Amino acid sequence: MRHLHRAAILAPLALAAALPAHADEAALQAEVEALRAELAALRDEVRQLRADRTAPAAVAATAAPVASTSAATPNPTPTRAEPATTLWGYGQLDYNRPTAHAADARADLSRAVIGFNHVFDEATRVYGELEWEHAVASAEDRGEVEVEQLYVEHALAPEYGLRAGLVLIPLGLLNEHHEPTQFYGVERNFVETAIIPTTWREGGVTGYGSTESGLRWNLGVTTGPDLGKWDPASDEGRASPLGSIHQELQLANAHDLSVFGALDWQGVPGLDVGGGVFTGRIGQATRKRSGGDANFPADDARLTLGEAHARWQTGPFDFAALYTRGSISHTQALNRGFLGQPTPVPKTFFGGYVQGAWRALEWNDSALVPFLRYEEFNTAASYAAQPPGLGTPAQPTQRVWTVGANYYLNPNVVFKIDYQDFRYDDAALNYGNRVDLGIGYQF
Amino acid sequence: MHVRWLIPAGAGLAALAPAAYATQYLSVEQAGRAAFPQATEFRAHAAPDAATAARLGAPPDWAPRVLEARGAGGRLGWLIVDQVLGKSELIRYALALDAAGAVRSLEVLDYRESHGGEVRLAPWRAQFVGKTARDPVVLNQDIRNISGATLSCRHLTDGVRRLLQLYNATLREAPEAP
């Protein structure tokens, strides 16, 4: 038997060895071709099955009106599986070199951000943005770790819904869309930093929605700044009045709530025209609250900030203009207590800019976009009247020209260069002509 | 503003909430009937094969659903359902092409993200009507952007361009279904 087995194995081998080589190759080739065709057919079949699973095989049309048949055919589920949690992020690295004081040149990893979006169900999600500023945050370092947004969103209908949590205030062009690929120049513009304190967020409940005609609206009831935190000895209030007293939902004093409303119309492709108002009392019951200042004279102080903007993107051109103005009431008695200090509370502050950008060169995914921006802003345009000889004169209005270019390696990675020309220098506020370089990305 | 005012405000908002909810703006069926009111049938057509997908630079799991719109006189055009990434979630949309491959309509079927939903605005979508594979269909060239929704605009524009190229590569020569 063993010999028979051996013969059975050896015989075909011997036969195969005796066949001419070219016949062997031809057979093999034919078999490979057959397998290849079979594989292609299987692949197409799998693709077809995958598509079939996600949509009805055919949608039978009837004469019935479209709207009345919306529930007749089950809607296909997405053709690709969607994870419940997705991550996104952006980052920004800057280099600033003052032209008159090169010794003050500075490089900074100004922002590293991780965002997340978790979907609980079709209508409900939580959306968050976590940020590290200036690379290192510890008791000995100057960096910060911040929660920039954290809210639960519940859509009541596809067109409108509610958000609750830490939300960005929808004023201006930058506050909600502040990724470095979204703006021109290495640094965010001054108006939307000094007057609208990007990234400005408050805790509260907001409603949002949009219409088919292109009108987008936002309404909200939120926490507000705390005037009790004003430091008349610091330059922070001169740099940004609201930036110096915002609370960012960090154990925020919340006796007084604020309200806001914002509208944007985008009914013509490329055009965005909008504006909004934020207002509320900002005394936060400082006089009455435990541990507060019993002599605080500005519990009734009210902040009102209004803003209007327009942006027109057409072909290779991108034009934008924005104006914002704010006021704080009931500061006369408060400022009397600050006499002799460098930074009283302003009564009014304002800013505006116009900007033009041109997508001059474009190849594959890359683009070179030079731009020019002119800004005017004043963080203390007026103060409440004081007795003659005791008041603080209003600040001069700062004017800044910025010329530069964004080079987009691809739409999500940008290299930037610009030159900024200031009307007047102010070392404490980092105002002075300078050259800036930057890198930004988002994903 | 006092907190006590929030109670009636909250009650008012709660009254607005519908009992049922769907993120879907439009079904495939609705999109098909809106684009081809005279259609008597939407017949499934083979999905693009892997070689075509690779040639068009499509993502690996690209699987658009292709339907042939048919009327009494034969082929009316095509309805293609596809999806692209917005910022971090998928946008599902239906592109209707006439028999010559020109865009009849673009409908956003589902949009889930927290920001960027403006791509569903009719005036923005209307920019695509009449486009063919011979047009650039590139954001900031022949398609204008929406401020604040750049990623969604870019990805949806890229998706439409790919479907126009799909028409050019395969559907244009496809024999009519019997």
Contacts between the chains, C-beta under 8 A, distances in Angstrom:
chain1	res1	chain2	res2	distance
A	40	B	49	7.4
A	40	B	50	8.0
A	43	B	49	7.2
A	43	B	50	5.6
A	44	B	46	7.1
A	44	B	47	7.7
A	44	B	49	5.2
A	44	B	50	7.8
A	47	B	47	4.8
A	47	B	48	7.8
A	47	B	49	7.0
A	47	B	50	7.3
A	47	B	63	6.0
A	48	B	46	6.3
A	48	B	47	5.4
A	50	B	47	7.7
A	50	B	63	5.3
A	51	B	47	4.5
A	51	B	63	5.0
A	51	B	64	7.6
A	51	B	65	5.2
A	52	B	44	7.4
A	54	B	63	7.4
A	54	B	65	6.6
A	55	B	28	6.3
A	55	B	44	7.9
A	55	B	65	4.4
A	55	B	81	6.2
A	56	B	28	7.4
A	57	B	44	5.2
A	58	B	41	6.7
A	58	B	42	5.5
A	58	B	43	5.3
A	58	B	44	5.3
A	58	B	67	7.0
A	59	B	28	6.2
A	59	B	29	4.9
A	59	B	32	5.5
A	59	B	42	4.2
A	59	B	67	6.8
A	60	B	41	6.6
A	60	B	42	7.5
A	61	B	32	6.9
A	61	B	33	6.0
A	61	B	36	7.6
A	61	B	39	4.6
A	61	B	40	5.7
A	61	B	41	6.2
A	61	B	42	6.4
A	66	B	30	5.0
A	66	B	33	4.7
A	66	B	34	5.5
A	67	B	30	7.7
A	69	B	29	6.3
A	69	B	30	7.2
A	69	B	33	7.5
A	70	B	27	5.9
A	70	B	29	7.9
A	70	B	30	5.9
A	72	B	29	6.8
A	73	B	27	6.0
A	73	B	28	7.2
A	73	B	29	4.3
A	75	B	24	5.5
A	75	B	27	4.8
A	75	B	28	6.8
A	75	B	109	7.5
A	76	B	28	6.3
A	76	B	65	7.3
A	76	B	81	7.2
A	78	B	83	5.9
A	78	B	90	5.6
A	78	B	92	6.0
A	78	B	110	7.4
A	79	B	61	7.9
A	79	B	63	5.0
A	79	B	64	7.8
A	79	B	65	7.1
A	79	B	81	8.0
A	79	B	82	7.8
A	79	B	83	6.2
A	80	B	61	5.4
A	80	B	63	7.7
A	80	B	83	6.7
A	80	B	90	6.5
A	82	B	89	6.4
A	82	B	90	5.8
A	86	B	88	3.8
A	86	B	89	6.4
A	87	B	88	7.3
A	88	B	87	6.2
A	88	B	88	4.9
A	117	B	88	5.2
A	117	B	89	7.0
A	117	B	113	7.4
A	117	B	114	6.7
A	119	B	89	7.6
A	119	B	112	7.1
A	122	B	21	6.6
A	122	B	22	6.7
A	122	B	23	5.1
A	122	B	112	7.9
A	123	B	21	4.6
A	123	B	23	6.8
A	125	B	112	7.9
A	125	B	114	6.6
A	127	B	114	4.8
A	153	B	114	5.6
A	155	B	21	6.6
A	155	B	23	6.6
A	156	B	16	6.0
A	156	B	17	4.8
A	156	B	18	6.4
A	156	B	21	6.9
A	157	B	18	6.2
A	157	B	21	6.8
A	158	B	22	7.0
A	158	B	23	5.9
A	158	B	24	7.1
A	158	B	25	5.2
A	158	B	111	7.6
A	160	B	16	7.9
A	162	B	13	6.6
A	173	B	147	6.9
A	173	B	148	8.0
A	176	B	115	7.3
A	176	B	148	6.7
A	177	B	115	7.9
A	177	B	147	7.8
A	177	B	148	5.1
A	182	B	150	7.0
A	205	B	6	7.6
A	205	B	10	7.6
A	207	B	13	6.7
A	210	B	117	6.7
A	210	B	118	6.8
A	210	B	121	7.5
A	212	B	121	7.0
A	212	B	122	5.5
A	213	B	121	8.0
A	213	B	122	7.7
A	214	B	118	7.6
A	214	B	121	4.9
A	214	B	122	7.9
A	214	B	123	5.9
A	216	B	118	6.9
A	221	B	1	6.6
A	221	B	6	6.2
A	221	B	9	6.9
A	256	B	1	6.8
A	257	B	1	4.2
A	257	B	2	7.3
A	257	B	3	6.6
A	257	B	6	7.7
A	258	B	1	6.6
A	259	B	1	5.8
A	266	B	118	5.8
A	266	B	121	6.3
A	266	B	123	7.9
A	266	B	124	7.6
A	266	B	146	5.7
A	266	B	147	7.2
A	267	B	121	7.4
A	267	B	123	5.5
A	268	B	123	6.1
A	269	B	123	5.6
A	269	B	124	5.0
A	269	B	126	7.8
A	269	B	127	5.4
A	269	B	143	7.8
A	269	B	144	4.0
A	269	B	146	7.3
A	270	B	144	3.4
A	270	B	145	6.4
A	270	B	146	7.8
A	272	B	146	7.4
A	272	B	147	4.0
A	272	B	148	7.3
A	280	B	1	5.9
A	281	B	1	7.4
A	311	B	147	4.8
A	313	B	140	7.0
A	313	B	144	5.9
A	313	B	145	4.8
A	313	B	147	6.7
A	314	B	144	6.3
A	315	B	140	7.1
A	315	B	141	7.0
A	316	B	140	6.7
A	316	B	141	8.0
A	359	B	140	6.0
A	411	B	150	7.7
A	411	B	151	7.9
A	411	B	154	6.0
